[in-house]
Amino acid sequence: MFDLDGEAKVSTVRKKLVALGRQGSEDLIALREGDIRGSGYDTAYKAVRWRKVYEKMQSDGCPWSADELAVSGAELMQALHLAPSHEIAELKNRLLLHCVCHPQDNTKERLLRIARDSVAKVRINC
């Protein structure tokens, strides 16, 4: 039932697709296309939009999981002087969501800078 009107922001669609994973996204897009074709209404553009977003993510080299980030948890811990904790997993998830919308930032240097800024903001807000 996600984005039935086809008006969700591209960033929202990207995040939803990553949450579903590659295969789940392909399945949902195919289901949506079939559902729209079977409805008899001229709304195919709503399914086409998802397919275009998915294909753009693929061509941009968008990471689909935290394991596909250019920085590991160990590298984050070392750079930020943090011990193993749930904070590292949360940070990696924030970095993933960032890279879903900005795949060009999936480099070790950029991610470490973003992570440092993110951790500093969290510590300031506490």
A tleap script that builds the chain and sets N, CA, C and O, in Angstrom:
source leaprc.protein.ff14SB
mol = sequence {
  NMET PHE ASP LEU ASP GLY GLU ALA LYS VAL
  SER THR VAL ARG LYS LYS LEU VAL ALA LEU
  GLY ARG GLN GLY SER GLU ASP LEU ILE ALA
  LEU ARG GLU GLY ASP ILE ARG GLY SER GLY
  TYR ASP THR ALA TYR LYS ALA VAL ARG TRP
  ARG LYS VAL TYR GLU LYS MET GLN SER ASP
  GLY CYS PRO TRP SER ALA ASP GLU LEU ALA
  VAL SER GLY ALA GLU LEU MET GLN ALA LEU
  HIE LEU ALA PRO SER HIE GLU ILE ALA GLU
  LEU LYS ASN ARG LEU LEU LEU HIE CYS VAL
  CYS HIE PRO GLN ASP ASN THR LYS GLU ARG
  LEU LEU ARG ILE ALA ARG ASP SER VAL ALA
  LYS VAL ARG ILE ASN CCYS
}
set mol.1.N position { 0.814 -1.195 0.000 }
set mol.1.CA position { 0.000 0.000 0.000 }
set mol.1.C position { 0.859 1.261 0.000 }
set mol.1.O position { 0.327 2.368 0.079 }
set mol.2.N position { 2.169 1.111 -0.087 }
set mol.2.CA position { 3.082 2.243 -0.060 }
set mol.2.C position { 2.956 3.081 -1.327 }
set mol.2.O position { 2.966 2.539 -2.432 }
set mol.3.N position { 2.841 4.367 -1.177 }
set mol.3.CA position { 2.872 5.351 -2.264 }
set mol.3.C position { 1.843 5.057 -3.353 }
set mol.3.O position { 2.176 5.060 -4.538 }
set mol.4.N position { 0.618 4.808 -2.964 }
set mol.4.CA position { -0.425 4.504 -3.940 }
set mol.4.C position { -0.677 5.650 -4.910 }
set mol.4.O position { -0.996 5.418 -6.076 }
set mol.5.N position { -0.537 6.871 -4.441 }
set mol.5.CA position { -0.778 8.018 -5.315 }
set mol.5.C position { 0.433 8.397 -6.154 }
set mol.5.O position { 0.335 9.266 -7.020 }
set mol.6.N position { 1.577 7.757 -5.911 }
set mol.6.CA position { 2.778 8.015 -6.695 }
set mol.6.C position { 3.401 9.367 -6.432 }
set mol.6.O position { 4.079 9.920 -7.298 }
set mol.7.N position { 3.179 9.909 -5.238 }
set mol.7.CA position { 3.680 11.246 -4.931 }
set mol.7.C position { 4.754 11.274 -3.843 }
set mol.7.O position { 5.147 12.351 -3.396 }
set mol.8.N position { 5.227 10.122 -3.418 }
set mol.8.CA position { 6.284 10.090 -2.399 }
set mol.8.C position { 7.556 10.701 -2.962 }
set mol.8.O position { 7.836 10.595 -4.156 }
set mol.9.N position { 8.323 11.342 -2.089 }
set mol.9.CA position { 9.608 11.904 -2.509 }
set mol.9.C position { 10.508 10.766 -2.983 }
set mol.9.O position { 10.400 9.634 -2.512 }
set mol.10.N position { 11.389 11.083 -3.913 }
set mol.10.CA position { 12.328 10.084 -4.421 }
set mol.10.C position { 13.166 9.525 -3.276 }
set mol.10.O position { 13.434 8.324 -3.236 }
set mol.11.N position { 13.583 10.381 -2.346 }
set mol.11.CA position { 14.388 9.899 -1.215 }
set mol.11.C position { 13.603 8.899 -0.374 }
set mol.11.O position { 14.177 7.939 0.139 }
set mol.12.N position { 12.303 9.111 -0.227 }
set mol.12.CA position { 11.458 8.188 0.536 }
set mol.12.C position { 11.337 6.852 -0.193 }
set mol.12.O position { 11.394 5.793 0.433 }
set mol.13.N position { 11.171 6.902 -1.506 }
set mol.13.CA position { 11.085 5.670 -2.308 }
set mol.13.C position { 12.411 4.919 -2.220 }
set mol.13.O position { 12.415 3.699 -2.060 }
set mol.14.N position { 13.532 5.623 -2.322 }
set mol.14.CA position { 14.851 4.981 -2.224 }
set mol.14.C position { 14.999 4.258 -0.886 }
set mol.14.O position { 15.433 3.107 -0.844 }
set mol.15.N position { 14.643 4.926 0.190 }
set mol.15.CA position { 14.771 4.320 1.523 }
set mol.15.C position { 13.862 3.103 1.657 }
set mol.15.O position { 14.249 2.102 2.260 }
set mol.16.N position { 12.667 3.182 1.103 }
set mol.16.CA position { 11.739 2.046 1.153 }
set mol.16.C position { 12.315 0.860 0.378 }
set mol.16.O position { 12.266 -0.278 0.845 }
set mol.17.N position { 12.861 1.135 -0.808 }
set mol.17.CA position { 13.418 0.060 -1.618 }
set mol.17.C position { 14.601 -0.601 -0.917 }
set mol.17.O position { 14.724 -1.826 -0.941 }
set mol.18.N position { 15.467 0.186 -0.299 }
set mol.18.CA position { 16.605 -0.392 0.424 }
set mol.18.C position { 16.117 -1.237 1.595 }
set mol.18.O position { 16.675 -2.297 1.876 }
set mol.19.N position { 15.080 -0.768 2.274 }
set mol.19.CA position { 14.520 -1.541 3.391 }
set mol.19.C position { 14.012 -2.904 2.913 }
set mol.19.O position { 14.072 -3.885 3.654 }
set mol.20.N position { 13.520 -2.963 1.692 }
set mol.20.CA position { 13.016 -4.212 1.126 }
set mol.20.C position { 14.129 -5.094 0.572 }
set mol.20.O position { 13.950 -6.302 0.423 }
set mol.21.N position { 15.284 -4.491 0.264 }
set mol.21.CA position { 16.377 -5.228 -0.357 }
set mol.21.C position { 16.178 -5.297 -1.864 }
set mol.21.O position { 15.113 -4.962 -2.382 }
set mol.22.N position { 17.221 -5.738 -2.555 }
set mol.22.CA position { 17.159 -5.784 -4.024 }
set mol.22.C position { 16.025 -6.678 -4.513 }
set mol.22.O position { 15.183 -6.253 -5.304 }
set mol.23.N position { 16.012 -7.927 -4.032 }
set mol.23.CA position { 14.999 -8.865 -4.519 }
set mol.23.C position { 13.601 -8.443 -4.104 }
set mol.23.O position { 12.667 -8.528 -4.902 }
set mol.24.N position { 13.445 -7.988 -2.869 }
set mol.24.CA position { 12.138 -7.519 -2.413 }
set mol.24.C position { 11.648 -6.337 -3.227 }
set mol.24.O position { 10.456 -6.222 -3.513 }
set mol.25.N position { 12.574 -5.454 -3.603 }
set mol.25.CA position { 12.219 -4.289 -4.429 }
set mol.25.C position { 11.776 -4.737 -5.811 }
set mol.25.O position { 10.760 -4.271 -6.328 }
set mol.26.N position { 12.547 -5.650 -6.411 }
set mol.26.CA position { 12.176 -6.151 -7.736 }
set mol.26.C position { 10.797 -6.816 -7.696 }
set mol.26.O position { 9.979 -6.627 -8.596 }
set mol.27.N position { 10.556 -7.589 -6.646 }
set mol.27.CA position { 9.263 -8.257 -6.508 }
set mol.27.C position { 8.128 -7.258 -6.340 }
set mol.27.O position { 7.076 -7.404 -6.962 }
set mol.28.N position { 8.332 -6.246 -5.504 }
set mol.28.CA position { 7.289 -5.249 -5.265 }
set mol.28.C position { 7.006 -4.444 -6.527 }
set mol.28.O position { 5.848 -4.158 -6.832 }
set mol.29.N position { 8.046 -4.078 -7.256 }
set mol.29.CA position { 7.859 -3.323 -8.497 }
set mol.29.C position { 7.078 -4.167 -9.505 }
set mol.29.O position { 6.153 -3.667 -10.145 }
set mol.30.N position { 7.445 -5.437 -9.649 }
set mol.30.CA position { 6.733 -6.323 -10.574 }
set mol.30.C position { 5.271 -6.490 -10.152 }
set mol.30.O position { 4.374 -6.494 -10.994 }
set mol.31.N position { 5.040 -6.626 -8.849 }
set mol.31.CA position { 3.673 -6.752 -8.348 }
set mol.31.C position { 2.879 -5.490 -8.650 }
set mol.31.O position { 1.733 -5.558 -9.094 }
set mol.32.N position { 3.489 -4.353 -8.410 }
set mol.32.CA position { 2.814 -3.075 -8.665 }
set mol.32.C position { 2.502 -2.914 -10.152 }
set mol.32.O position { 1.409 -2.486 -10.521 }
set mol.33.N position { 3.466 -3.257 -10.998 }
set mol.33.CA position { 3.229 -3.156 -12.439 }
set mol.33.C position { 2.075 -4.060 -12.863 }
set mol.33.O position { 1.207 -3.651 -13.633 }
set mol.34.N position { 2.073 -5.282 -12.359 }
set mol.34.CA position { 0.993 -6.214 -12.697 }
set mol.34.C position { -0.350 -5.749 -12.173 }
set mol.34.O position { -1.363 -5.860 -12.864 }
set mol.35.N position { -0.363 -5.231 -10.960 }
set mol.35.CA position { -1.597 -4.739 -10.359 }
set mol.35.C position { -2.171 -3.581 -11.164 }
set mol.35.O position { -3.378 -3.513 -11.396 }
set mol.36.N position { -1.310 -2.684 -11.581 }
set mol.36.CA position { -1.771 -1.522 -12.347 }
set mol.36.C position { -2.267 -1.949 -13.722 }
set mol.36.O position { -3.305 -1.476 -14.184 }
set mol.37.N position { -1.525 -2.846 -14.381 }
set mol.37.CA position { -1.975 -3.335 -15.689 }
set mol.37.C position { -3.324 -4.033 -15.572 }
set mol.37.O position { -4.203 -3.871 -16.419 }
set mol.38.N position { -3.467 -4.804 -14.516 }
set mol.38.CA position { -4.709 -5.554 -14.324 }
set mol.38.C position { -5.893 -4.683 -13.932 }
set mol.38.O position { -7.042 -5.101 -14.081 }
set mol.39.N position { -5.635 -3.489 -13.438 }
set mol.39.CA position { -6.735 -2.616 -13.000 }
set mol.39.C position { -7.472 -1.990 -14.168 }
set mol.39.O position { -8.635 -1.607 -14.044 }
set mol.40.N position { -6.793 -1.886 -15.308 }
set mol.40.CA position { -7.422 -1.284 -16.469 }
set mol.40.C position { -7.377 0.237 -16.478 }
set mol.40.O position { -7.884 0.870 -17.404 }
set mol.41.N position { -6.776 0.818 -15.458 }
set mol.41.CA position { -6.670 2.274 -15.411 }
set mol.41.C position { -5.351 2.725 -16.023 }
set mol.41.O position { -4.367 1.985 -16.030 }
set mol.42.N position { -5.347 3.952 -16.535 }
set mol.42.CA position { -4.135 4.497 -17.141 }
set mol.42.C position { -3.274 5.130 -16.055 }
set mol.42.O position { -3.161 6.353 -15.973 }
set mol.43.N position { -2.673 4.290 -15.227 }
set mol.43.CA position { -1.823 4.779 -14.145 }
set mol.43.C position { -0.463 4.076 -14.160 }
set mol.43.O position { 0.202 3.994 -13.127 }
set mol.44.N position { -0.055 3.578 -15.306 }
set mol.44.CA position { 1.196 2.841 -15.413 }
set mol.44.C position { 2.394 3.680 -14.991 }
set mol.44.O position { 3.405 3.146 -14.535 }
set mol.45.N position { 2.277 4.996 -15.144 }
set mol.45.CA position { 3.392 5.879 -14.787 }
set mol.45.C position { 3.766 5.727 -13.318 }
set mol.45.O position { 4.912 5.980 -12.948 }
set mol.46.N position { 2.827 5.322 -12.478 }
set mol.46.CA position { 3.130 5.161 -11.056 }
set mol.46.C position { 4.083 3.996 -10.823 }
set mol.46.O position { 4.946 4.068 -9.948 }
set mol.47.N position { 3.937 2.947 -11.580 }
set mol.47.CA position { 4.856 1.810 -11.456 }
set mol.47.C position { 6.163 2.100 -12.175 }
set mol.47.O position { 7.226 1.673 -11.723 }
set mol.48.N position { 6.100 2.811 -13.276 }
set mol.48.CA position { 7.303 3.152 -14.037 }
set mol.48.C position { 8.235 3.995 -13.184 }
set mol.48.O position { 9.455 3.840 -13.252 }
set mol.49.N position { 7.669 4.885 -12.381 }
set mol.49.CA position { 8.481 5.751 -11.526 }
set mol.49.C position { 9.345 4.921 -10.578 }
set mol.49.O position { 10.540 5.182 -10.440 }
set mol.50.N position { 8.748 3.923 -9.924 }
set mol.50.CA position { 9.504 3.068 -9.016 }
set mol.50.C position { 10.624 2.352 -9.760 }
set mol.50.O position { 11.752 2.278 -9.273 }
set mol.51.N position { 10.310 1.827 -10.934 }
set mol.51.CA position { 11.317 1.105 -11.717 }
set mol.51.C position { 12.480 2.042 -12.054 }
set mol.51.O position { 13.641 1.642 -11.969 }
set mol.52.N position { 12.173 3.290 -12.437 }
set mol.52.CA position { 13.230 4.260 -12.769 }
set mol.52.C position { 14.076 4.587 -11.539 }
set mol.52.O position { 15.299 4.686 -11.638 }
set mol.53.N position { 13.440 4.753 -10.395 }
set mol.53.CA position { 14.186 5.028 -9.157 }
set mol.53.C position { 15.098 3.842 -8.854 }
set mol.53.O position { 16.272 4.036 -8.541 }
set mol.54.N position { 14.581 2.631 -8.941 }
set mol.54.CA position { 15.356 1.417 -8.684 }
set mol.54.C position { 16.556 1.326 -9.637 }
set mol.54.O position { 17.679 1.069 -9.204 }
set mol.55.N position { 16.313 1.536 -10.918 }
set mol.55.CA position { 17.391 1.442 -11.907 }
set mol.55.C position { 18.434 2.536 -11.692 }
set mol.55.O position { 19.625 2.294 -11.887 }
set mol.56.N position { 18.009 3.724 -11.297 }
set mol.56.CA position { 18.941 4.810 -11.008 }
set mol.56.C position { 19.802 4.446 -9.798 }
set mol.56.O position { 21.007 4.701 -9.788 }
set mol.57.N position { 19.180 3.851 -8.783 }
set mol.57.CA position { 19.940 3.416 -7.610 }
set mol.57.C position { 21.006 2.409 -8.026 }
set mol.57.O position { 22.149 2.487 -7.575 }
set mol.58.N position { 20.635 1.475 -8.876 }
set mol.58.CA position { 21.581 0.460 -9.338 }
set mol.58.C position { 22.726 1.108 -10.122 }
set mol.58.O position { 23.893 0.787 -9.898 }
set mol.59.N position { 22.394 2.013 -11.033 }
set mol.59.CA position { 23.436 2.632 -11.862 }
set mol.59.C position { 24.326 3.573 -11.053 }
set mol.59.O position { 25.494 3.761 -11.392 }
set mol.60.N position { 23.782 4.166 -9.985 }
set mol.60.CA position { 24.565 5.049 -9.119 }
set mol.60.C position { 25.469 4.287 -8.157 }
set mol.60.O position { 26.307 4.889 -7.486 }
set mol.61.N position { 25.307 2.976 -8.085 }
set mol.61.CA position { 26.100 2.178 -7.145 }
set mol.61.C position { 25.640 2.364 -5.710 }
set mol.61.O position { 26.443 2.311 -4.779 }
set mol.62.N position { 24.369 2.577 -5.542 }
set mol.62.CA position { 23.787 2.796 -4.211 }
set mol.62.C position { 24.010 1.559 -3.326 }
set mol.62.O position { 23.754 0.434 -3.756 }
set mol.63.N position { 24.483 1.769 -2.100 }
set mol.63.CA position { 24.610 0.619 -1.197 }
set mol.63.C position { 23.230 0.148 -0.750 }
set mol.63.O position { 22.332 0.962 -0.536 }
set mol.64.N position { 23.062 -1.141 -0.611 }
set mol.64.CA position { 21.777 -1.719 -0.219 }
set mol.64.C position { 21.805 -2.260 1.200 }
set mol.64.O position { 20.779 -2.701 1.718 }
set mol.65.N position { 22.965 -2.228 1.830 }
set mol.65.CA position { 23.072 -2.660 3.223 }
set mol.65.C position { 24.280 -1.971 3.841 }
set mol.65.O position { 25.140 -1.449 3.133 }
set mol.66.N position { 24.335 -1.975 5.157 }
set mol.66.CA position { 25.461 -1.366 5.862 }
set mol.66.C position { 26.772 -2.069 5.502 }
set mol.66.O position { 27.839 -1.458 5.554 }
set mol.67.N position { 26.693 -3.347 5.138 }
set mol.67.CA position { 27.898 -4.085 4.740 }
set mol.67.C position { 28.487 -3.572 3.428 }
set mol.67.O position { 29.652 -3.839 3.135 }
set mol.68.N position { 27.707 -2.845 2.638 }
set mol.68.CA position { 28.184 -2.318 1.365 }
set mol.68.C position { 28.749 -0.906 1.498 }
set mol.68.O position { 29.140 -0.296 0.502 }
set mol.69.N position { 28.791 -0.391 2.713 }
set mol.69.CA position { 29.404 0.919 2.923 }
set mol.69.C position { 30.916 0.807 2.770 }
set mol.69.O position { 31.492 -0.261 2.981 }
set mol.70.N position { 31.544 1.900 2.408 }
set mol.70.CA position { 32.992 1.915 2.186 }
set mol.70.C position { 33.788 1.994 3.482 }
set mol.70.O position { 35.014 2.100 3.454 }
set mol.71.N position { 33.096 1.942 4.612 }
set mol.71.CA position { 33.760 1.975 5.911 }
set mol.71.C position { 33.148 0.878 6.786 }
set mol.71.O position { 31.938 0.654 6.769 }
set mol.72.N position { 33.995 0.213 7.535 }
set mol.72.CA position { 33.516 -0.871 8.400 }
set mol.72.C position { 33.254 -0.349 9.810 }
set mol.72.O position { 33.642 0.766 10.158 }
set mol.73.N position { 32.604 -1.158 10.592 }
set mol.73.CA position { 32.383 -0.814 11.992 }
set mol.73.C position { 33.706 -0.662 12.735 }
set mol.73.O position { 33.852 0.228 13.574 }
set mol.74.N position { 34.659 -1.520 12.432 }
set mol.74.CA position { 35.974 -1.438 13.080 }
set mol.74.C position { 36.667 -0.122 12.735 }
set mol.74.O position { 37.293 0.499 13.594 }
set mol.75.N position { 36.555 0.297 11.487 }
set mol.75.CA position { 37.161 1.572 11.079 }
set mol.75.C position { 36.477 2.751 11.765 }
set mol.75.O position { 37.136 3.717 12.151 }
set mol.76.N position { 35.172 2.671 11.915 }
set mol.76.CA position { 34.450 3.734 12.627 }
set mol.76.C position { 34.879 3.787 14.090 }
set mol.76.O position { 35.124 4.865 14.632 }
set mol.77.N position { 34.970 2.619 14.727 }
set mol.77.CA position { 35.377 2.583 16.131 }
set mol.77.C position { 36.771 3.184 16.310 }
set mol.77.O position { 37.009 3.958 17.237 }
set mol.78.N position { 37.687 2.819 15.414 }
set mol.78.CA position { 39.056 3.326 15.511 }
set mol.78.C position { 39.091 4.844 15.291 }
set mol.78.O position { 39.718 5.570 16.061 }
set mol.79.N position { 38.420 5.315 14.247 }
set mol.79.CA position { 38.466 6.739 13.907 }
set mol.79.C position { 37.770 7.612 14.949 }
set mol.79.O position { 38.176 8.750 15.187 }
set mol.80.N position { 36.717 7.071 15.570 }
set mol.80.CA position { 35.924 7.854 16.514 }
set mol.80.C position { 36.246 7.536 17.970 }
set mol.80.O position { 35.654 8.112 18.883 }
set mol.81.N position { 37.182 6.620 18.182 }
set mol.81.CA position { 37.586 6.213 19.528 }
set mol.81.C position { 36.381 5.714 20.334 }
set mol.81.O position { 36.143 6.135 21.466 }
set mol.82.N position { 35.637 4.807 19.710 }
set mol.82.CA position { 34.461 4.223 20.346 }
set mol.82.C position { 34.674 2.728 20.561 }
set mol.82.O position { 35.376 2.066 19.796 }
set mol.83.N position { 34.066 2.225 21.597 }
set mol.83.CA position { 34.092 0.792 21.865 }
set mol.83.C position { 32.943 0.135 21.087 }
set mol.83.O position { 31.998 0.811 20.680 }
set mol.84.N position { 33.030 -1.171 20.888 }
set mol.84.CA position { 31.908 -1.857 20.243 }
set mol.84.C position { 30.619 -1.608 21.032 }
set mol.84.O position { 30.578 -1.777 22.250 }
set mol.85.N position { 29.590 -1.212 20.326 }
set mol.85.CA position { 28.317 -0.926 20.984 }
set mol.85.C position { 27.221 -0.800 19.942 }
set mol.85.O position { 27.471 -0.832 18.737 }
set mol.86.N position { 26.000 -0.655 20.438 }
set mol.86.CA position { 24.871 -0.452 19.532 }
set mol.86.C position { 25.009 0.882 18.799 }
set mol.86.O position { 24.433 1.060 17.726 }
set mol.87.N position { 25.765 1.817 19.370 }
set mol.87.CA position { 25.971 3.117 18.742 }
set mol.87.C position { 26.633 2.970 17.365 }
set mol.87.O position { 26.327 3.724 16.441 }
set mol.88.N position { 27.530 2.006 17.236 }
set mol.88.CA position { 28.205 1.778 15.950 }
set mol.88.C position { 27.186 1.273 14.922 }
set mol.88.O position { 27.184 1.729 13.778 }
set mol.89.N position { 26.337 0.352 15.314 }
set mol.89.CA position { 25.312 -0.154 14.394 }
set mol.89.C position { 24.352 0.960 13.987 }
set mol.89.O position { 23.971 1.055 12.821 }
set mol.90.N position { 23.965 1.792 14.933 }
set mol.90.CA position { 23.072 2.917 14.626 }
set mol.90.C position { 23.753 3.904 13.689 }
set mol.90.O position { 23.129 4.423 12.764 }
set mol.91.N position { 25.022 4.157 13.928 }
set mol.91.CA position { 25.780 5.073 13.081 }
set mol.91.C position { 25.886 4.517 11.664 }
set mol.91.O position { 25.700 5.251 10.694 }
set mol.92.N position { 26.183 3.232 11.540 }
set mol.92.CA position { 26.265 2.621 10.209 }
set mol.92.C position { 24.920 2.703 9.495 }
set mol.92.O position { 24.877 2.919 8.284 }
set mol.93.N position { 23.823 2.533 10.229 }
set mol.93.CA position { 22.507 2.642 9.608 }
set mol.93.C position { 22.248 4.080 9.131 }
set mol.93.O position { 21.697 4.283 8.049 }
set mol.94.N position { 22.643 5.074 9.937 }
set mol.94.CA position { 22.486 6.477 9.507 }
set mol.94.C position { 23.330 6.754 8.262 }
set mol.94.O position { 22.892 7.457 7.351 }
set mol.95.N position { 24.534 6.201 8.230 }
set mol.95.CA position { 25.391 6.377 7.061 }
set mol.95.C position { 24.775 5.708 5.831 }
set mol.95.O position { 24.831 6.254 4.729 }
set mol.96.N position { 24.190 4.529 6.024 }
set mol.96.CA position { 23.523 3.839 4.918 }
set mol.96.C position { 22.396 4.702 4.365 }
set mol.96.O position { 22.307 4.904 3.154 }
set mol.97.N position { 21.533 5.214 5.246 }
set mol.97.CA position { 20.407 6.033 4.792 }
set mol.97.C position { 20.903 7.294 4.091 }
set mol.97.O position { 20.279 7.763 3.139 }
set mol.98.N position { 22.005 7.833 4.551 }
set mol.98.CA position { 22.588 8.986 3.872 }
set mol.98.C position { 23.026 8.586 2.458 }
set mol.98.O position { 22.722 9.281 1.488 }
set mol.99.N position { 23.737 7.467 2.352 }
set mol.99.CA position { 24.268 7.033 1.054 }
set mol.99.C position { 23.178 6.557 0.100 }
set mol.99.O position { 23.377 6.559 -1.115 }
set mol.100.N position { 22.046 6.157 0.628 }
set mol.100.CA position { 20.926 5.779 -0.228 }
set mol.100.C position { 20.512 6.983 -1.081 }
set mol.100.O position { 20.172 6.838 -2.255 }
set mol.101.N position { 20.546 8.158 -0.477 }
set mol.101.CA position { 20.168 9.385 -1.181 }
set mol.101.C position { 21.365 10.088 -1.819 }
set mol.101.O position { 21.201 10.885 -2.743 }
set mol.102.N position { 22.565 9.793 -1.327 }
set mol.102.CA position { 23.786 10.430 -1.830 }
set mol.102.C position { 24.867 9.364 -2.045 }
set mol.102.O position { 25.865 9.342 -1.323 }
set mol.103.N position { 24.677 8.485 -3.027 }
set mol.103.CA position { 25.615 7.372 -3.216 }
set mol.103.C position { 27.052 7.815 -3.486 }
set mol.103.O position { 27.989 7.059 -3.229 }
set mol.104.N position { 27.231 9.007 -3.992 }
set mol.104.CA position { 28.577 9.502 -4.265 }
set mol.104.C position { 29.376 9.696 -2.973 }
set mol.104.O position { 30.603 9.790 -3.018 }
set mol.105.N position { 28.702 9.756 -1.836 }
set mol.105.CA position { 29.382 9.911 -0.552 }
set mol.105.C position { 29.883 8.594 0.029 }
set mol.105.O position { 30.467 8.582 1.112 }
set mol.106.N position { 29.666 7.503 -0.663 }
set mol.106.CA position { 30.090 6.201 -0.149 }
set mol.106.C position { 31.578 5.964 -0.422 }
set mol.106.O position { 31.967 5.060 -1.161 }
set mol.107.N position { 32.386 6.815 0.204 }
set mol.107.CA position { 33.837 6.640 0.196 }
set mol.107.C position { 34.275 6.670 1.655 }
set mol.107.O position { 33.611 7.264 2.504 }
set mol.108.N position { 35.388 6.029 1.928 }
set mol.108.CA position { 35.857 5.958 3.311 }
set mol.108.C position { 36.048 7.357 3.896 }
set mol.108.O position { 35.607 7.627 5.013 }
set mol.109.N position { 36.691 8.232 3.161 }
set mol.109.CA position { 36.977 9.574 3.661 }
set mol.109.C position { 35.697 10.350 3.964 }
set mol.109.O position { 35.571 10.953 5.030 }
set mol.110.N position { 34.753 10.333 3.034 }
set mol.110.CA position { 33.504 11.085 3.226 }
set mol.110.C position { 32.689 10.504 4.379 }
set mol.110.O position { 32.140 11.247 5.193 }
set mol.111.N position { 32.613 9.191 4.445 }
set mol.111.CA position { 31.823 8.568 5.506 }
set mol.111.C position { 32.421 8.836 6.882 }
set mol.111.O position { 31.684 9.060 7.842 }
set mol.112.N position { 33.734 8.817 6.986 }
set mol.112.CA position { 34.362 9.114 8.277 }
set mol.112.C position { 34.096 10.561 8.687 }
set mol.112.O position { 33.856 10.843 9.862 }
set mol.113.N position { 34.138 11.468 7.726 }
set mol.113.CA position { 33.836 12.867 8.037 }
set mol.113.C position { 32.380 13.026 8.492 }
set mol.113.O position { 32.103 13.702 9.483 }
set mol.114.N position { 31.470 12.407 7.771 }
set mol.114.CA position { 30.049 12.466 8.131 }
set mol.114.C position { 29.836 11.841 9.500 }
set mol.114.O position { 29.079 12.369 10.315 }
set mol.115.N position { 30.497 10.723 9.758 }
set mol.115.CA position { 30.359 10.042 11.051 }
set mol.115.C position { 30.864 10.924 12.184 }
set mol.115.O position { 30.212 11.033 13.223 }
set mol.116.N position { 32.014 11.551 11.993 }
set mol.116.CA position { 32.554 12.457 13.025 }
set mol.116.C position { 31.570 13.586 13.314 }
set mol.116.O position { 31.302 13.906 14.472 }
set mol.117.N position { 31.036 14.183 12.255 }
set mol.117.CA position { 30.064 15.269 12.431 }
set mol.117.C position { 28.810 14.773 13.134 }
set mol.117.O position { 28.266 15.458 14.001 }
set mol.118.N position { 28.354 13.592 12.764 }
set mol.118.CA position { 27.142 13.026 13.353 }
set mol.118.C position { 27.328 12.731 14.835 }
set mol.118.O position { 26.460 13.049 15.647 }
set mol.119.N position { 28.448 12.130 15.185 }
set mol.119.CA position { 28.723 11.802 16.589 }
set mol.119.C position { 28.870 13.078 17.409 }
set mol.119.O position { 28.390 13.147 18.540 }
set mol.120.N position { 29.524 14.079 16.852 }
set mol.120.CA position { 29.689 15.358 17.565 }
set mol.120.C position { 28.345 15.991 17.846 }
set mol.120.O position { 28.122 16.509 18.940 }
set mol.121.N position { 27.437 15.959 16.870 }
set mol.121.CA position { 26.099 16.539 17.060 }
set mol.121.C position { 25.321 15.788 18.133 }
set mol.121.O position { 24.642 16.399 18.959 }
set mol.122.N position { 25.420 14.469 18.120 }
set mol.122.CA position { 24.710 13.661 19.115 }
set mol.122.C position { 25.244 13.980 20.507 }
set mol.122.O position { 24.461 14.124 21.446 }
set mol.123.N position { 26.557 14.093 20.658 }
set mol.123.CA position { 27.153 14.378 21.966 }
set mol.123.C position { 26.770 15.779 22.434 }
set mol.123.O position { 26.549 15.987 23.627 }
set mol.124.N position { 26.690 16.724 21.535 }
set mol.124.CA position { 26.304 18.086 21.894 }
set mol.124.C position { 24.853 18.127 22.353 }
set mol.124.O position { 24.506 18.858 23.280 }
set mol.125.N position { 24.007 17.334 21.695 }
set mol.125.CA position { 22.573 17.346 22.008 }
set mol.125.C position { 22.229 16.596 23.304 }
set mol.125.O position { 21.114 16.740 23.805 }
set mol.126.N position { 23.135 15.820 23.845 }
set mol.126.CA position { 22.845 15.024 25.041 }
set mol.126.C position { 22.802 15.878 26.296 }
set mol.126.O position { 22.569 15.359 27.388 }
savepdb mol mol.pdb
quit
